[in-house]
Amino acid sequence: MKKIYLYLFLSLCLGLFCNADASCNCSRNHHYNCPHTHSTSNGSSQPVYLVRTEHNSSEEKFPNCAKHYMKTETTINHYSDGSRRTYINSTVYNQDGSVLASDCNKVSHVFNKNNHYFIICKNRSGCSIINSKGETLTNKNYSNIEELKENRYLVKYDKKFGIIDINENIITPVKYQKFQKISKDTFVTRLNGYYGILDIENNVLVKNDCEKIKPIHDAILIKRYGKYGLCNLEGKMLFATEFNKIKKLGEYILIEKDRKYQVLDYKGNMISDLKFKKVKLERNTLFGYIGKEKIRI
């Protein structure tokens, strides 16, 4: 009888311990009898158990690189509610089998002046750049590093974006809340709630004083002081911010001012100098209306 009470007591303690922390590590330690909990639609909590675990191993070579290779161990935990968690552990090796980097969850191989470098990301220490000797070239633990082109890397640190080179020299200050690529070397940025456009070398093409910037076909819509304008993918202004509305119509772009429309192609080039009261696309044919007159554009 004492053994039964002891068993019940220990089971209760184990259950309280596991459910006390939402980040319970039972899945990592393969404790099949340790439940997670989650809320159902009626608000009640039900235990979720680890059902099975898959282990996969792979080995791969990096493109255009015969000096290094990588081995990856993947663990997938399947739970009773149908969910799953995936854990990745990659190790980078030199050609002779020596370890260059370990415990990585993401690895990218990059070149700079024909030298080999790696962007490595770890769960605990973030992302960094290392050379072929395993030496770390970056001082900060970035939450993400992405190669834009040779010797230019988009980084994220403390929820802000910027661009550095291979030696962590600052190309674009790490201060932007948004950094969206719109062409090969051009980006939409957000700073203190306002949008702008700059290129990969930190040349400002459109100042961060716009309320809105977004792609529209192969052009970029800009909203400033409540008015709309248009620029191309390189940030060159096509139409100043003086229009009441700019919108898509099929593969065309319409600009409206004083309740009159003009028609542009998908790149923002003017198709017709006429100003129409209304524009319609009928069976892939564009028509404009001036008064009651219908004109094919």
Secondary structure, 3 states (H helix, E strand, C coil): CHHHHHHHHHHHHHHHHHHHCCCCCHHHHCCCCCCEEEECCCCCEEEECEEEEEEEEEEEECCCCCCEEEEEEEEEEEECCCCEEEEEEEEEEECCCCEEEEEECEEEEEEECCEEEEEEEECCCEEEEEECCCCECCCCCECEEEEEECCEEEEEECCEEEEECCCCCEEEEEEECEEEEEECCEEEEEECCEEEEEECCCCEEEEEEECEEEEECCEEEEEECCEEEEEECCCCEEEEEEECEEEEECCEEEEEECCEEEEECCCCCEEEEEEECEEEEECCEEEEEECCEEEEC
